[in-house]
Amino acid sequence: MSATSHGVAAGVVFGIVCVLLGQQFGYLSLSDLTDSILYFVVAIVIGAVVFGVIGMALGRRYLRNHPPPTPP
């Protein structure tokens, strides 16, 4: 599993958690089905994109600083 896919998975979970915390703190109302689905989808997409880009950047940096070993 690459750093990008780890970042995307973490972003999806973070998006879901942010929506649920927003509902718990009273910022969002999840009583309407269409609004709640929209909140979840938008949060999942934004979280996946942001964390995926961060994971991709960190993965490239790691590979640049730790090149794979050359075979003998």
A tleap script that builds the chain and sets N, CA, C and O, in Angstrom:
source leaprc.protein.ff14SB
mol = sequence {
  NMET SER ALA THR SER HIE GLY VAL ALA ALA
  GLY VAL VAL PHE GLY ILE VAL CYS VAL LEU
  LEU GLY GLN GLN PHE GLY TYR LEU SER LEU
  SER ASP LEU THR ASP SER ILE LEU TYR PHE
  VAL VAL ALA ILE VAL ILE GLY ALA VAL VAL
  PHE GLY VAL ILE GLY MET ALA LEU GLY ARG
  ARG TYR LEU ARG ASN HIE PRO PRO PRO THR
  PRO CPRO
}
set mol.1.N position { 0.838 -1.166 0.000 }
set mol.1.CA position { 0.000 0.000 0.000 }
set mol.1.C position { 0.891 1.240 0.000 }
set mol.1.O position { 1.820 1.345 0.801 }
set mol.2.N position { 0.610 2.153 -0.880 }
set mol.2.CA position { 1.457 3.338 -1.010 }
set mol.2.C position { 1.076 4.400 0.014 }
set mol.2.O position { 0.048 4.312 0.685 }
set mol.3.N position { 1.935 5.396 0.108 }
set mol.3.CA position { 1.675 6.499 1.029 }
set mol.3.C position { 0.438 7.280 0.596 }
set mol.3.O position { -0.299 7.798 1.436 }
set mol.4.N position { 0.212 7.364 -0.708 }
set mol.4.CA position { -0.965 8.086 -1.202 }
set mol.4.C position { -2.258 7.394 -0.786 }
set mol.4.O position { -3.199 8.050 -0.339 }
set mol.5.N position { -2.306 6.079 -0.930 }
set mol.5.CA position { -3.531 5.360 -0.556 }
set mol.5.C position { -3.746 5.382 0.950 }
set mol.5.O position { -4.889 5.407 1.406 }
set mol.6.N position { -2.669 5.372 1.732 }
set mol.6.CA position { -2.818 5.530 3.176 }
set mol.6.C position { -3.393 6.913 3.494 }
set mol.6.O position { -4.263 7.048 4.354 }
set mol.7.N position { -2.905 7.926 2.800 }
set mol.7.CA position { -3.407 9.272 3.016 }
set mol.7.C position { -4.871 9.410 2.640 }
set mol.7.O position { -5.638 10.063 3.348 }
set mol.8.N position { -5.264 8.796 1.525 }
set mol.8.CA position { -6.666 8.848 1.095 }
set mol.8.C position { -7.568 8.168 2.119 }
set mol.8.O position { -8.628 8.691 2.464 }
set mol.9.N position { -7.144 7.000 2.604 }
set mol.9.CA position { -7.952 6.287 3.600 }
set mol.9.C position { -8.080 7.104 4.888 }
set mol.9.O position { -9.157 7.168 5.482 }
set mol.10.N position { -6.994 7.719 5.311 }
set mol.10.CA position { -7.048 8.558 6.511 }
set mol.10.C position { -7.935 9.770 6.281 }
set mol.10.O position { -8.648 10.194 7.191 }
set mol.11.N position { -7.904 10.339 5.071 }
set mol.11.CA position { -8.746 11.485 4.765 }
set mol.11.C position { -10.222 11.147 4.763 }
set mol.11.O position { -11.046 11.954 5.193 }
set mol.12.N position { -10.564 9.959 4.281 }
set mol.12.CA position { -11.965 9.524 4.295 }
set mol.12.C position { -12.461 9.412 5.732 }
set mol.12.O position { -13.544 9.898 6.061 }
set mol.13.N position { -11.675 8.778 6.573 }
set mol.13.CA position { -12.066 8.628 7.981 }
set mol.13.C position { -12.145 9.994 8.659 }
set mol.13.O position { -13.068 10.253 9.430 }
set mol.14.N position { -11.182 10.866 8.374 }
set mol.14.CA position { -11.175 12.204 8.968 }
set mol.14.C position { -12.401 13.002 8.529 }
set mol.14.O position { -12.979 13.733 9.333 }
set mol.15.N position { -12.805 12.873 7.267 }
set mol.15.CA position { -13.995 13.563 6.785 }
set mol.15.C position { -15.255 13.101 7.494 }
set mol.15.O position { -16.095 13.915 7.878 }
set mol.16.N position { -15.385 11.799 7.665 }
set mol.16.CA position { -16.547 11.251 8.365 }
set mol.16.C position { -16.569 11.732 9.813 }
set mol.16.O position { -17.612 12.127 10.333 }
set mol.17.N position { -15.411 11.693 10.450 }
set mol.17.CA position { -15.332 12.122 11.854 }
set mol.17.C position { -15.659 13.603 11.991 }
set mol.17.O position { -16.321 14.002 12.950 }
set mol.18.N position { -15.209 14.417 11.055 }
set mol.18.CA position { -15.503 15.856 11.119 }
set mol.18.C position { -17.002 16.123 11.010 }
set mol.18.O position { -17.532 16.976 11.722 }
set mol.19.N position { -17.685 15.406 10.130 }
set mol.19.CA position { -19.132 15.583 10.005 }
set mol.19.C position { -19.835 15.141 11.285 }
set mol.19.O position { -20.741 15.825 11.762 }
set mol.20.N position { -19.427 14.013 11.837 }
set mol.20.CA position { -20.067 13.532 13.064 }
set mol.20.C position { -19.778 14.458 14.245 }
set mol.20.O position { -20.652 14.678 15.083 }
set mol.21.N position { -18.565 14.999 14.322 }
set mol.21.CA position { -18.273 15.954 15.383 }
set mol.21.C position { -19.052 17.259 15.191 }
set mol.21.O position { -19.508 17.861 16.164 }
set mol.22.N position { -19.201 17.687 13.956 }
set mol.22.CA position { -20.007 18.870 13.688 }
set mol.22.C position { -21.444 18.690 14.124 }
set mol.22.O position { -22.075 19.624 14.619 }
set mol.23.N position { -21.954 17.496 13.940 }
set mol.23.CA position { -23.319 17.209 14.381 }
set mol.23.C position { -23.394 17.166 15.902 }
set mol.23.O position { -24.353 17.669 16.488 }
set mol.24.N position { -22.397 16.573 16.545 }
set mol.24.CA position { -22.405 16.489 18.005 }
set mol.24.C position { -22.291 17.854 18.666 }
set mol.24.O position { -22.890 18.084 19.716 }
set mol.25.N position { -21.533 18.757 18.067 }
set mol.25.CA position { -21.366 20.092 18.624 }
set mol.25.C position { -22.486 21.046 18.216 }
set mol.25.O position { -22.521 22.189 18.673 }
set mol.26.N position { -23.392 20.593 17.370 }
set mol.26.CA position { -24.545 21.397 17.005 }
set mol.26.C position { -24.351 22.292 15.795 }
set mol.26.O position { -25.194 23.144 15.517 }
set mol.27.N position { -23.246 22.111 15.068 }
set mol.27.CA position { -23.008 22.927 13.879 }
set mol.27.C position { -23.762 22.401 12.655 }
set mol.27.O position { -24.116 23.178 11.769 }
set mol.28.N position { -24.007 21.105 12.600 }
set mol.28.CA position { -24.693 20.482 11.472 }
set mol.28.C position { -25.927 19.743 11.966 }
set mol.28.O position { -25.959 19.235 13.086 }
set mol.29.N position { -26.933 19.693 11.119 }
set mol.29.CA position { -28.114 18.898 11.421 }
set mol.29.C position { -28.183 17.750 10.431 }
set mol.29.O position { -28.303 17.967 9.225 }
set mol.30.N position { -28.109 16.530 10.940 }
set mol.30.CA position { -28.153 15.354 10.077 }
set mol.30.C position { -29.534 14.717 10.055 }
set mol.30.O position { -29.660 13.534 9.738 }
set mol.31.N position { -30.566 15.472 10.383 }
set mol.31.CA position { -31.914 14.909 10.411 }
set mol.31.C position { -32.520 14.804 9.015 }
set mol.31.O position { -33.406 13.977 8.795 }
set mol.32.N position { -32.066 15.619 8.072 }
set mol.32.CA position { -32.554 15.541 6.696 }
set mol.32.C position { -31.612 14.640 5.897 }
set mol.32.O position { -30.397 14.837 5.913 }
set mol.33.N position { -32.170 13.658 5.203 }
set mol.33.CA position { -31.347 12.653 4.529 }
set mol.33.C position { -30.502 13.245 3.418 }
set mol.33.O position { -29.321 12.916 3.309 }
set mol.34.N position { -31.073 14.108 2.591 }
set mol.34.CA position { -30.305 14.638 1.462 }
set mol.34.C position { -29.176 15.545 1.927 }
set mol.34.O position { -28.077 15.494 1.375 }
set mol.35.N position { -29.427 16.367 2.925 }
set mol.35.CA position { -28.368 17.231 3.449 }
set mol.35.C position { -27.260 16.416 4.111 }
set mol.35.O position { -26.079 16.712 3.933 }
set mol.36.N position { -27.634 15.406 4.862 }
set mol.36.CA position { -26.618 14.618 5.552 }
set mol.36.C position { -25.764 13.825 4.559 }
set mol.36.O position { -24.555 13.706 4.754 }
set mol.37.N position { -26.365 13.287 3.510 }
set mol.37.CA position { -25.585 12.591 2.484 }
set mol.37.C position { -24.647 13.569 1.789 }
set mol.37.O position { -23.494 13.241 1.513 }
set mol.38.N position { -25.137 14.755 1.512 }
set mol.38.CA position { -24.295 15.774 0.886 }
set mol.38.C position { -23.125 16.154 1.791 }
set mol.38.O position { -21.994 16.265 1.317 }
set mol.39.N position { -23.377 16.355 3.075 }
set mol.39.CA position { -22.302 16.668 4.014 }
set mol.39.C position { -21.248 15.570 4.029 }
set mol.39.O position { -20.050 15.847 3.972 }
set mol.40.N position { -21.702 14.318 4.107 }
set mol.40.CA position { -20.754 13.203 4.148 }
set mol.40.C position { -19.950 13.097 2.860 }
set mol.40.O position { -18.733 12.918 2.908 }
set mol.41.N position { -20.596 13.204 1.729 }
set mol.41.CA position { -19.887 13.060 0.452 }
set mol.41.C position { -18.865 14.180 0.264 }
set mol.41.O position { -17.733 13.928 -0.151 }
set mol.42.N position { -19.258 15.402 0.565 }
set mol.42.CA position { -18.332 16.527 0.413 }
set mol.42.C position { -17.153 16.385 1.375 }
set mol.42.O position { -16.007 16.608 0.983 }
set mol.43.N position { -17.419 16.022 2.616 }
set mol.43.CA position { -16.341 15.870 3.591 }
set mol.43.C position { -15.411 14.720 3.215 }
set mol.43.O position { -14.198 14.830 3.389 }
set mol.44.N position { -15.960 13.620 2.702 }
set mol.44.CA position { -15.136 12.487 2.297 }
set mol.44.C position { -14.246 12.871 1.121 }
set mol.44.O position { -13.059 12.546 1.113 }
set mol.45.N position { -14.802 13.553 0.137 }
set mol.45.CA position { -14.012 13.933 -1.044 }
set mol.45.C position { -12.922 14.932 -0.668 }
set mol.45.O position { -11.772 14.781 -1.078 }
set mol.46.N position { -13.279 15.941 0.102 }
set mol.46.CA position { -12.278 16.938 0.486 }
set mol.46.C position { -11.181 16.298 1.341 }
set mol.46.O position { -9.997 16.547 1.115 }
set mol.47.N position { -11.563 15.486 2.308 }
set mol.47.CA position { -10.568 14.810 3.149 }
set mol.47.C position { -9.676 13.889 2.352 }
set mol.47.O position { -8.467 13.850 2.581 }
set mol.48.N position { -10.252 13.140 1.410 }
set mol.48.CA position { -9.458 12.214 0.606 }
set mol.48.C position { -8.473 12.955 -0.285 }
set mol.48.O position { -7.328 12.529 -0.432 }
set mol.49.N position { -8.906 14.055 -0.877 }
set mol.49.CA position { -8.006 14.813 -1.763 }
set mol.49.C position { -6.877 15.454 -0.967 }
set mol.49.O position { -5.710 15.347 -1.345 }
set mol.50.N position { -7.216 16.116 0.126 }
set mol.50.CA position { -6.195 16.820 0.910 }
set mol.50.C position { -5.188 15.828 1.496 }
set mol.50.O position { -3.979 16.018 1.362 }
set mol.51.N position { -5.677 14.788 2.135 }
set mol.51.CA position { -4.770 13.825 2.751 }
set mol.51.C position { -4.046 12.979 1.701 }
set mol.51.O position { -2.922 12.538 1.938 }
set mol.52.N position { -4.667 12.750 0.557 }
set mol.52.CA position { -3.984 12.039 -0.522 }
set mol.52.C position { -2.815 12.822 -1.072 }
set mol.52.O position { -1.761 12.252 -1.351 }
set mol.53.N position { -2.988 14.129 -1.233 }
set mol.53.CA position { -1.887 14.974 -1.704 }
set mol.53.C position { -0.764 15.014 -0.668 }
set mol.53.O position { 0.414 14.952 -1.020 }
set mol.54.N position { -1.130 15.117 0.598 }
set mol.54.CA position { -0.111 15.111 1.654 }
set mol.54.C position { 0.626 13.771 1.662 }
set mol.54.O position { 1.853 13.742 1.767 }
set mol.55.N position { -0.106 12.670 1.552 }
set mol.55.CA position { 0.528 11.351 1.521 }
set mol.55.C position { 1.427 11.175 0.313 }
set mol.55.O position { 2.500 10.582 0.424 }
set mol.56.N position { 1.009 11.680 -0.838 }
set mol.56.CA position { 1.836 11.586 -2.041 }
set mol.56.C position { 3.135 12.367 -1.862 }
set mol.56.O position { 4.208 11.889 -2.230 }
set mol.57.N position { 3.035 13.567 -1.296 }
set mol.57.CA position { 4.231 14.377 -1.069 }
set mol.57.C position { 5.172 13.711 -0.067 }
set mol.57.O position { 6.388 13.704 -0.261 }
set mol.58.N position { 4.613 13.155 0.995 }
set mol.58.CA position { 5.457 12.491 1.981 }
set mol.58.C position { 6.083 11.217 1.417 }
set mol.58.O position { 7.227 10.897 1.738 }
set mol.59.N position { 5.347 10.491 0.582 }
set mol.59.CA position { 5.894 9.290 -0.040 }
set mol.59.C position { 7.039 9.612 -0.989 }
set mol.59.O position { 8.045 8.903 -1.011 }
set mol.60.N position { 6.892 10.676 -1.771 }
set mol.60.CA position { 7.977 11.083 -2.665 }
set mol.60.C position { 9.195 11.544 -1.881 }
set mol.60.O position { 10.332 11.246 -2.247 }
set mol.61.N position { 8.947 12.270 -0.807 }
set mol.61.CA position { 10.070 12.725 0.013 }
set mol.61.C position { 10.799 11.542 0.640 }
set mol.61.O position { 12.029 11.528 0.690 }
set mol.62.N position { 10.050 10.550 1.119 }
set mol.62.CA position { 10.675 9.374 1.716 }
set mol.62.C position { 11.522 8.630 0.682 }
set mol.62.O position { 12.651 8.236 0.974 }
set mol.63.N position { 10.984 8.439 -0.518 }
set mol.63.CA position { 11.739 7.727 -1.548 }
set mol.63.C position { 12.967 8.508 -2.004 }
set mol.63.O position { 13.977 7.912 -2.377 }
set mol.64.N position { 12.888 9.818 -1.975 }
set mol.64.CA position { 14.045 10.629 -2.348 }
set mol.64.C position { 15.145 10.513 -1.292 }
set mol.64.O position { 16.328 10.463 -1.630 }
set mol.65.N position { 14.759 10.472 -0.014 }
set mol.65.CA position { 15.744 10.389 1.068 }
set mol.65.C position { 16.204 8.967 1.353 }
set mol.65.O position { 17.269 8.772 1.939 }
set mol.66.N position { 15.422 7.973 0.952 }
set mol.66.CA position { 15.760 6.567 1.183 }
set mol.66.C position { 15.628 5.798 -0.132 }
set mol.66.O position { 14.623 5.123 -0.354 }
set mol.67.N position { 16.640 5.894 -1.012 }
set mol.67.CA position { 16.532 5.200 -2.286 }
set mol.67.C position { 16.536 3.690 -2.078 }
set mol.67.O position { 17.127 3.194 -1.118 }
set mol.68.N position { 15.873 2.955 -2.980 }
set mol.68.CA position { 15.858 1.499 -2.832 }
set mol.68.C position { 17.254 0.926 -3.016 }
set mol.68.O position { 18.052 1.481 -3.772 }
set mol.69.N position { 17.565 -0.177 -2.336 }
set mol.69.CA position { 18.919 -0.748 -2.462 }
set mol.69.C position { 19.150 -1.290 -3.872 }
set mol.69.O position { 18.237 -1.804 -4.517 }
set mol.70.N position { 20.356 -1.164 -4.316 }
set mol.70.CA position { 20.717 -1.705 -5.640 }
set mol.70.C position { 21.088 -3.171 -5.483 }
set mol.70.O position { 21.746 -3.541 -4.511 }
set mol.71.N position { 20.674 -4.012 -6.427 }
set mol.71.CA position { 21.024 -5.441 -6.325 }
set mol.71.C position { 22.515 -5.643 -6.545 }
set mol.71.O position { 23.140 -4.870 -7.271 }
set mol.72.N position { 23.099 -6.673 -5.926 }
set mol.72.CA position { 24.556 -6.902 -6.060 }
set mol.72.C position { 24.967 -7.373 -7.424 }
set mol.72.O position { 26.152 -7.600 -7.667 }
savepdb mol mol.pdb
quit
